Amino acid sequence: MATPMTTVLTHIRGIIIAVPWFLSLLVADIIFTSLLPLVPVTPDIVYGISSAVVRFEWKWIQAIFEVVNGAEISVSGDTVPDGESGLVIANHVCWSDFYMIQAVAIRSGMISRLRYFAKVQLLWVPLLGWGFWSLGMPLVSRDWVKDKAEMDRVFSGIVKRRWPTWLVSFSEATRFTPKKYEESKRWCMENNRPQPKHALYPRNKGFVTTVQRLRHAPHMKAVYDLTIAYQHHGKFFEAPTWWDSVSLPGLTRKQGYRFYVHVRRFPMEDLPAQDDELAKWLEKVWIEKGDWLDRMKDECEAQWIRGQTSQ
């Protein structure tokens, strides 16, 4: 049990780590923003410089999480070919999901090419939103009619200029919470759709639009489905807060957090051609994702019980 002194020292440790963490992000955003005037003139050079900055920034942040704070991430499933571009779809549990995705990206040599779908409201955040735009991240409202121009901008780099990319989409469009899970179950019941276990029903319009556009980019070889899970002292889906991920030492061995990401690779040419079949394909993937999560939940609980019994 943490004493008041231990808690104070942990917060001091967190501040010491968080200050350079934020300063490095600020410097990166300033660089991205300064590149904005060059985007229309030399887009390939801007993308290359931005990718180099991203490689340093995200590997540094990942090192704090894994090396400095001792988060041990268990990666299972398919091996992603080194340097291969593709669309990444994942369930969304919490802040730490980004660490799980980056762990896989580092292993496959694509950390510098990570680009996330983000909310269009970020465009109005000085430096941060402008930096995202400079990076070539799609800033969307989830209204796929309104977002057409933005999608055209992003896909012009990927499709026409053949930029190597890991384009990441949280297909549920929001983080998992018990309340949202109940809402998802009600929607599935009303619309006669299957409800995935431990996940929200995926939104398929954005996925279908993205895949159909990426088919025109021969270097985008696959869709990678990442299933993310956490465990903490036998509690499934309990992950550290952002502050805990920065301040706590020994996240796995001392604090008891377990981190899991399961990878499945689907070649782009194997996906259905028609929009309605693509939507059903995504639904099937999410049902299978839920089944994996359910098995992992049982394994985590059994593992915790065995550990408590052996003490």
C-alpha positions as CSV (number, residue, x, y, z in Angstrom):
1,M,0.0,0.0,0.0
2,A,1.4,3.4,-1.0
3,T,2.4,5.7,1.8
4,P,1.8,9.5,1.6
5,M,5.6,9.9,1.1
6,T,5.6,7.3,-1.7
7,T,2.7,9.1,-3.4
8,V,4.5,12.5,-3.3
9,L,7.7,11.0,-4.7
10,T,5.7,9.3,-7.5
11,H,4.1,12.6,-8.4
12,I,7.5,14.3,-8.4
13,R,8.9,11.6,-10.6
14,G,5.9,12.0,-12.9
15,I,6.6,15.8,-13.2
16,I,10.2,15.2,-14.0
17,I,9.2,12.8,-16.8
18,A,6.2,14.8,-18.0
19,V,8.0,18.1,-18.5
20,P,10.4,16.9,-21.2
21,W,7.5,14.7,-22.6
22,F,5.4,17.8,-23.2
23,L,8.3,20.0,-24.3
24,S,9.3,17.5,-27.0
25,L,5.7,17.4,-28.3
26,L,5.7,21.2,-28.4
27,V,8.9,21.3,-30.4
28,A,7.6,18.7,-32.8
29,D,4.3,20.7,-33.2
30,I,6.3,23.9,-33.9
31,I,8.3,22.0,-36.6
32,F,5.1,20.6,-38.2
33,T,3.4,24.0,-38.2
34,S,6.4,25.7,-39.7
35,L,6.3,23.2,-42.6
36,L,2.7,24.1,-43.5
37,P,3.6,26.8,-46.1
38,L,5.7,24.2,-47.9
39,V,3.0,21.6,-48.2
40,P,1.5,22.9,-51.5
41,V,5.0,23.3,-53.0
42,T,7.1,20.3,-51.8
43,P,4.6,17.8,-50.3
44,D,7.0,14.8,-50.6
45,I,9.8,16.6,-48.8
46,V,7.4,17.8,-46.1
47,Y,6.1,14.2,-45.6
48,G,9.6,12.9,-45.3
49,I,10.7,15.5,-42.8
50,S,7.5,15.1,-40.8
51,S,8.0,11.3,-40.8
52,A,11.6,11.7,-39.4
53,V,10.3,14.0,-36.6
54,V,7.5,11.5,-35.8
55,R,10.0,8.6,-35.7
56,F,12.0,10.4,-33.0
57,E,9.0,11.7,-31.0
58,W,7.0,8.5,-30.9
59,K,9.9,6.2,-30.2
60,W,11.0,8.5,-27.4
61,I,7.5,8.5,-25.9
62,Q,7.3,4.7,-26.3
63,A,10.7,4.3,-24.6
64,I,9.4,6.2,-21.6
65,F,6.4,3.8,-21.4
66,E,8.2,0.5,-22.0
67,V,11.8,1.1,-20.8
68,V,11.7,3.8,-18.2
69,N,8.3,2.8,-16.7
70,G,8.5,-0.9,-17.4
71,A,5.3,-1.6,-19.4
72,E,5.6,-5.2,-20.8
73,I,3.5,-5.5,-23.9
74,S,2.5,-9.0,-25.1
75,V,2.2,-9.0,-28.9
76,S,0.6,-12.1,-30.5
77,G,-0.9,-13.2,-33.8
78,D,0.3,-12.6,-37.3
79,T,3.7,-11.2,-38.2
80,V,3.5,-7.9,-40.2
81,P,6.0,-7.8,-43.0
82,D,8.7,-5.2,-42.4
83,G,8.0,-1.8,-44.0
84,E,4.6,-2.9,-45.4
85,S,1.9,-0.2,-45.7
86,G,-1.7,-0.8,-44.8
87,L,-4.9,0.2,-43.1
88,V,-4.9,-0.5,-39.3
89,I,-8.2,-1.0,-37.5
90,A,-8.5,-1.4,-33.7
91,N,-10.8,-1.4,-30.8
92,H,-10.5,1.6,-28.6
93,V,-10.3,1.2,-24.8
94,C,-8.2,4.1,-23.4
95,W,-5.3,6.4,-23.9
96,S,-2.8,3.5,-23.7
97,D,-4.1,2.1,-27.0
98,F,-1.7,4.4,-28.8
99,Y,1.2,2.6,-27.0
100,M,-0.1,-0.8,-28.1
101,I,-0.3,0.3,-31.8
102,Q,3.1,2.0,-31.7
103,A,4.6,-1.2,-30.2
104,V,3.5,-3.1,-33.3
105,A,4.5,-0.3,-35.6
106,I,8.1,-0.3,-34.2
107,R,8.4,-4.0,-34.7
108,S,7.3,-3.7,-38.3
109,G,9.5,-0.6,-39.1
110,M,6.5,1.7,-39.6
111,I,6.6,3.9,-36.5
112,S,7.5,7.0,-38.6
113,R,4.6,6.3,-41.0
114,L,1.8,6.2,-38.4
115,R,-1.1,8.5,-39.3
116,Y,-4.3,8.5,-37.3
117,F,-7.9,9.5,-38.1
118,A,-8.6,12.4,-35.8
119,K,-11.5,14.7,-35.0
120,V,-11.8,17.8,-37.2
121,Q,-12.2,20.0,-34.1
122,L,-8.5,19.5,-33.4
123,L,-7.8,21.8,-36.5
124,W,-8.7,24.7,-34.3
125,V,-6.1,23.9,-31.6
126,P,-3.0,26.0,-32.3
127,L,0.1,24.0,-33.2
128,L,-1.4,20.6,-32.3
129,G,-4.2,20.6,-34.9
130,W,-2.0,22.3,-37.5
131,G,0.7,19.7,-36.9
132,F,-1.7,16.9,-37.5
133,W,-2.8,18.5,-40.7
134,S,0.8,18.9,-41.8
135,L,1.5,15.3,-41.0
136,G,-1.2,14.2,-43.5
137,M,-3.6,12.9,-40.8
138,P,-7.2,12.9,-41.8
139,L,-9.2,15.3,-39.7
140,V,-12.8,14.1,-40.0
141,S,-16.3,14.8,-38.5
142,R,-17.6,11.2,-39.2
143,D,-20.0,12.7,-41.7
144,W,-18.6,11.1,-44.8
145,V,-20.3,13.5,-47.1
146,K,-18.9,16.6,-45.4
147,D,-15.5,14.9,-45.1
148,K,-15.1,14.2,-48.8
149,A,-12.7,17.1,-49.4
150,E,-10.5,16.1,-46.4
151,M,-10.4,12.5,-47.6
152,D,-9.4,13.6,-51.1
153,R,-6.5,15.6,-49.5
154,V,-5.3,12.7,-47.5
155,F,-5.7,10.0,-50.1
156,S,-3.9,12.2,-52.8
157,G,-0.7,11.6,-50.9
158,I,-1.3,7.9,-50.2
159,V,-2.8,7.0,-53.6
160,K,-1.2,9.4,-56.1
161,R,2.2,10.0,-54.4
162,R,2.5,6.4,-53.0
163,W,3.5,7.6,-49.5
164,P,4.3,4.6,-47.2
165,T,1.6,4.8,-44.5
166,W,0.0,3.0,-41.6
167,L,-3.4,4.7,-41.6
168,V,-5.0,4.0,-38.2
169,S,-8.8,4.0,-37.6
170,F,-10.6,3.2,-34.3
171,S,-13.6,1.7,-36.1
172,E,-15.9,2.1,-33.1
173,A,-15.4,5.9,-33.3
174,T,-15.3,6.3,-29.5
175,R,-13.7,4.7,-26.4
176,F,-15.3,1.6,-24.9
177,T,-17.3,2.3,-21.6
178,P,-19.9,0.1,-19.9
179,K,-22.5,2.8,-20.7
180,K,-21.6,2.8,-24.4
181,Y,-21.6,-1.0,-24.4
182,E,-25.1,-1.1,-23.2
183,E,-26.1,1.5,-25.8
184,S,-24.4,-0.6,-28.5
185,K,-26.3,-3.7,-27.3
186,R,-29.6,-1.9,-27.5
187,W,-28.8,-0.6,-31.0
188,C,-27.8,-4.1,-32.2
189,M,-31.0,-5.6,-30.8
190,E,-33.2,-2.9,-32.4
191,N,-31.4,-3.4,-35.8
192,N,-31.0,-7.1,-35.7
193,R,-27.2,-7.0,-35.7
194,P,-24.9,-9.2,-33.7
195,Q,-23.2,-7.6,-30.7
196,P,-19.5,-8.2,-30.3
197,K,-18.3,-9.2,-26.8
198,H,-16.3,-6.6,-24.9
199,A,-16.5,-4.2,-27.9
200,L,-18.8,-1.7,-29.5
201,Y,-20.5,-2.4,-32.8
202,P,-18.1,-0.9,-35.5
203,R,-19.2,2.0,-37.7
204,N,-18.7,0.7,-41.3
205,K,-19.2,3.7,-43.6
206,G,-15.8,5.2,-42.9
207,F,-14.1,1.8,-43.2
208,V,-15.8,1.0,-46.5
209,T,-14.9,4.4,-48.0
210,T,-11.3,4.1,-46.9
211,V,-10.8,0.6,-48.2
212,Q,-12.4,1.4,-51.6
213,R,-10.0,4.4,-51.9
214,L,-7.0,2.5,-50.8
215,R,-7.6,-0.2,-53.4
216,H,-6.1,2.3,-55.9
217,A,-2.8,2.4,-54.0
218,P,-0.9,-0.8,-54.9
219,H,1.6,-0.3,-52.0
220,M,-1.2,-0.5,-49.4
221,K,-1.0,-4.3,-49.2
222,A,-3.3,-5.2,-46.2
223,V,-5.7,-4.4,-43.5
224,Y,-4.3,-5.1,-40.0
225,D,-6.8,-5.8,-37.3
226,L,-5.4,-5.0,-33.8
227,T,-7.3,-6.3,-30.7
228,I,-6.2,-4.4,-27.6
229,A,-6.8,-5.6,-24.0
230,Y,-5.6,-4.9,-20.5
231,Q,-5.5,-6.5,-17.1
232,H,-4.8,-5.1,-13.6
233,H,-4.9,-7.4,-10.5
234,G,-7.4,-9.7,-12.2
235,K,-9.6,-6.9,-13.5
236,F,-10.1,-7.1,-17.3
237,F,-9.9,-3.9,-19.4
238,E,-8.4,-1.9,-16.5
239,A,-5.6,0.2,-17.9
240,P,-3.4,2.9,-16.3
241,T,-4.5,6.5,-16.6
242,W,-2.3,8.8,-18.7
243,W,-0.7,10.1,-15.5
244,D,0.0,6.6,-14.2
245,S,1.5,5.7,-17.5
246,V,4.0,8.6,-17.1
247,S,4.6,8.6,-13.4
248,L,4.5,5.0,-12.1
249,P,7.7,2.9,-12.2
250,G,7.5,-0.8,-12.9
251,L,4.0,-0.7,-14.5
252,T,4.0,-4.4,-15.1
253,R,6.2,-6.1,-12.5
254,K,5.5,-3.7,-9.6
255,Q,2.1,-2.2,-10.4
256,G,0.5,-5.3,-11.9
257,Y,-0.6,-3.9,-15.3
258,R,-0.7,-6.3,-18.2
259,F,-0.8,-5.1,-21.8
260,Y,-2.0,-7.2,-24.8
261,V,-2.3,-6.6,-28.5
262,H,-3.3,-9.4,-31.0
263,V,-2.5,-8.9,-34.7
264,R,-4.3,-10.2,-37.7
265,R,-3.3,-9.5,-41.3
266,F,-5.7,-9.5,-44.2
267,P,-4.4,-9.0,-47.7
268,M,-6.2,-6.2,-49.4
269,E,-7.0,-8.3,-52.5
270,D,-8.8,-10.9,-50.3
271,L,-11.4,-8.3,-49.0
272,P,-14.9,-8.3,-50.6
273,A,-15.3,-5.9,-53.6
274,Q,-18.8,-4.6,-52.9
275,D,-19.7,-2.0,-50.2
276,D,-22.3,-4.1,-48.5
277,E,-20.0,-7.1,-48.3
278,L,-17.2,-5.0,-46.9
279,A,-19.5,-3.8,-44.2
280,K,-20.4,-7.4,-43.3
281,W,-16.7,-8.3,-43.4
282,L,-16.0,-5.7,-40.8
283,E,-18.9,-6.9,-38.6
284,K,-17.5,-10.5,-38.8
285,V,-14.0,-9.2,-37.8
286,W,-15.5,-7.5,-34.8
287,I,-17.4,-10.6,-33.7
288,E,-14.1,-12.6,-33.9
289,K,-12.4,-9.8,-32.0
290,G,-15.0,-10.0,-29.3
291,D,-14.5,-13.8,-29.1
292,W,-10.7,-13.3,-28.7
293,L,-11.3,-10.7,-25.9
294,D,-13.7,-13.1,-24.1
295,R,-11.1,-15.9,-24.2
296,M,-8.4,-13.5,-23.0
297,K,-10.7,-12.3,-20.1
298,D,-11.1,-15.9,-19.0
299,E,-7.3,-16.5,-19.2
300,C,-6.6,-13.3,-17.3
301,E,-9.0,-14.2,-14.5
302,A,-7.7,-17.8,-14.3
303,Q,-4.1,-16.6,-14.2
304,W,-4.9,-14.1,-11.4
305,I,-6.7,-16.8,-9.3
306,R,-3.7,-19.2,-9.8
307,G,-1.3,-16.4,-8.7
308,Q,-3.4,-15.7,-5.6
309,T,-3.7,-19.3,-4.7
310,S,0.0,-20.0,-4.9
311,Q,0.9,-17.1,-2.5
